[in-house]
Amino acid sequence: MVSVLVHKLPAMLIVAVLLISGATNALGRCPVPTKHYTTLGCEPAAEQDAQGCPLWFNCSMLEQRAHDKCYLFGKTYELHAHVPDEKVKSSCLALCTCQMNSRRAVAEFHCAHIDCPEFLSPHRAGCVRQYRTNDCCSSRQACGEKRTNLPRCTVGAVTYYEGERMQLPDDPCQTCICTQHFNASDPHGHTKCYTNACAFELIAPSVLAHGAAPVYYGNRCCPWEWRLPKANDRIRRDEGTENSNALEEWTVRDSCTYGNLTLSIGESLVADVTPVGVYQCFCAIPPMVHCTLTAN
């Protein structure tokens, strides 16, 4: 079932629906979140640090984006153009069209939200929902004896039934479907896996255009939300480092710009304590600041 709903929902709710799961590690061993860069099409530098992270990303193409076009996964969409459903169905969206938002003076995607039957009815005890690769909704469910007789997959301390979605601890930016031939020693060998798409460009183009920073929560792959710069943001200064960077000539390769602030690599903002949680924002891999959210 597809219900037409222009997505003006709160970012927290939409992101929760996007089947976004996974890790901050989008580039091999790198422990710093980079999924926002790779989703936007920024190019990683060839140079890496000791942890396997690119020293910086080239995002110069973002400066060329036009206000009357839409952008998704590295592709440009003219006004009134449609996004193929297969590109967004795993995010529970369909019928996405590029339209001009006259109030914000920027082009945005308007989409229909897919209402799966499981969203509308409570989970039945003793049943498991089974999925196909990249689908939003389950294709069927197995209950009682049928569930008991299903093959199972064990990942760490978690056991899944055939057809269930699995998250692999070593690569949480992927979702895998449990199959009867699953081998824990070679988890990718006999499973149906796909990379989770971060569909934030469908939701927050105007926020991105105003210099918002991606906020990562827990061990999820994609940004949980986007934080706009605040007038009271301040760079955290440890004792004795107040003027340590005052005379440096910063470039896009060794600094991050956030609102009116310029942070050198390794610097962070003073933590922002809110009713939602604590936001900590860092300049780890230029040119963008990224934030983490720790719930209260």
SVG drawing of the C-alpha trace seen along z (x, -y; Angstrom):
<svg xmlns="http://www.w3.org/2000/svg" viewBox="-3 -35 54 63">
<polyline fill="none" stroke="black" stroke-width="0.4" points="0.0,0.0 1.3,-3.5 -0.2,-6.5 0.7,-9.9 2.3,-12.1 4.5,-15.0 7.3,-14.5 7.1,-17.4 7.6,-15.1 10.1,-15.7 13.6,-14.5 13.8,-12.1 10.6,-10.3 11.5,-10.1 15.0,-8.8 13.7,-6.2 11.5,-4.9 14.3,-4.8 15.6,-1.4 18.8,-3.1 20.9,-0.8 24.6,-0.3 27.8,-1.9 29.8,-5.0 32.5,-3.1 31.7,-3.6 35.3,-3.3 36.9,-0.1 38.8,-0.5 38.1,-4.2 36.3,-4.8 35.2,-8.3 31.7,-8.6 32.0,-9.2 28.6,-8.1 27.5,-11.7 30.5,-12.3 30.1,-9.2 26.3,-9.7 26.8,-13.3 29.4,-12.1 32.4,-13.8 35.8,-12.3 38.1,-10.9 41.7,-12.0 44.2,-9.3 46.2,-10.1 45.1,-8.3 45.9,-8.5 47.1,-5.6 43.4,-4.5 42.7,-4.2 40.7,-7.4 41.1,-9.8 42.8,-13.0 40.0,-15.1 37.2,-14.9 36.8,-17.0 33.2,-18.3 33.8,-21.2 31.0,-19.9 28.4,-20.8 29.2,-24.5 27.9,-24.1 24.5,-22.8 21.6,-24.9 18.6,-25.9 16.2,-24.8 17.4,-21.2 17.3,-18.2 20.2,-15.8 20.2,-12.2 23.0,-9.7 25.2,-11.7 22.5,-12.2 20.9,-15.5 17.1,-15.7 15.4,-18.6 12.2,-20.0 9.3,-17.6 11.6,-14.6 10.9,-11.3 13.2,-9.1 13.0,-5.5 11.1,-3.7 13.8,-1.0 16.3,-3.6 14.2,-4.6 11.9,-1.6 14.3,-0.3 13.7,-3.7 9.9,-3.1 9.4,-5.9 8.0,-6.0 6.8,-8.3 9.5,-10.9 9.3,-14.0 11.6,-17.1 9.4,-20.1 10.1,-23.8 9.4,-24.9 8.4,-28.5 8.5,-29.4 12.1,-28.1 13.1,-29.0 14.8,-25.7 13.9,-22.5 12.9,-19.5 11.7,-16.0 8.1,-15.3 7.5,-11.6 4.8,-9.1 5.4,-7.1 4.9,-3.3 2.6,-2.0 3.5,1.6 0.9,3.9 3.3,4.5 3.3,0.7 -0.5,0.8 -0.9,4.0 0.7,5.3 3.3,8.0 1.9,11.5 3.5,13.5 5.3,16.6 5.7,15.2 8.7,13.8 8.5,11.4 10.5,12.4 11.9,10.0 13.4,9.8 16.5,7.9 16.1,4.1 12.3,4.3 10.7,2.0 7.8,4.3 8.0,8.0 6.9,10.4 5.4,12.9 5.5,14.2 6.0,17.6 4.2,18.6 4.1,21.5 5.4,24.7 6.4,23.1 8.6,20.7 10.1,23.5 11.1,25.4 12.8,22.5 16.6,22.6 18.4,20.2 21.4,17.9 23.4,17.0 25.4,13.8 27.3,13.3 24.7,13.8 21.7,13.1 19.8,15.8 17.7,15.1 15.2,17.1 15.4,17.5 14.1,14.4 14.8,12.1 17.0,9.0 20.4,9.3 23.0,6.7 26.6,7.9 28.7,6.3 31.8,6.0 29.9,4.1 26.7,2.5 26.3,0.3 25.0,3.5 21.7,5.4 21.7,9.1 18.9,11.6 19.2,14.9 19.4,17.9 19.5,21.6 23.1,21.8 24.4,19.1 27.9,19.7 29.0,17.6 32.7,17.9 31.9,16.5 28.8,14.4 28.8,12.7 29.3,15.9 25.7,17.3 23.5,14.4 21.7,11.8 23.3,8.5 22.8,4.9 24.3,1.6 22.0,-0.7 21.1,-3.8 21.2,-7.1 18.3,-9.0 18.8,-12.3 18.9,-14.2 15.2,-13.3 14.4,-15.0 16.7,-17.8 18.1,-19.7 17.5,-23.1 19.1,-22.2 22.2,-20.9 22.3,-24.2 22.5,-26.1 25.7,-24.4 24.1,-21.8 26.4,-19.1 25.4,-15.4 24.6,-14.0 25.3,-10.3 23.6,-8.3 24.8,-5.1 26.2,-2.5 23.9,-3.6 25.3,-3.9 23.5,-7.1 23.2,-10.5 20.3,-10.4 19.6,-14.1 21.3,-17.4 22.3,-20.1 22.3,-23.8 25.0,-26.1 23.9,-28.1 24.9,-31.7 26.3,-30.5 28.5,-27.7 32.0,-28.0 35.2,-26.1 36.4,-24.1 39.8,-25.4 41.9,-23.3 44.1,-25.2 47.1,-26.6 45.8,-26.3 43.6,-29.5 45.8,-31.0 47.6,-28.0 46.0,-28.2 45.6,-31.9 48.4,-32.4 47.9,-29.2 46.8,-29.6 43.9,-27.2 42.8,-25.5 39.9,-23.3 42.2,-20.3 43.1,-21.0 40.1,-22.8 36.3,-22.6 33.9,-25.5 30.8,-25.5 28.6,-28.7 31.0,-31.5 33.6,-29.2 36.7,-27.6 38.0,-24.5 41.3,-22.9 41.6,-19.1 41.2,-17.7 39.2,-20.6 35.6,-20.3 32.8,-22.5 31.8,-22.9 29.2,-20.2 25.6,-21.2 23.4,-19.8 19.7,-19.6 16.6,-17.8 17.1,-15.3 20.7,-14.6 24.3,-15.8 25.6,-16.9 29.3,-16.8 30.7,-18.2 34.2,-17.6 36.4,-18.5 37.9,-15.1 37.9,-14.9 37.5,-18.2 35.7,-20.0 32.6,-19.2 32.0,-19.1 30.2,-16.0 28.4,-15.5 27.5,-12.6 24.3,-12.5 24.4,-10.8 20.9,-10.3 20.3,-11.6"/>
</svg>
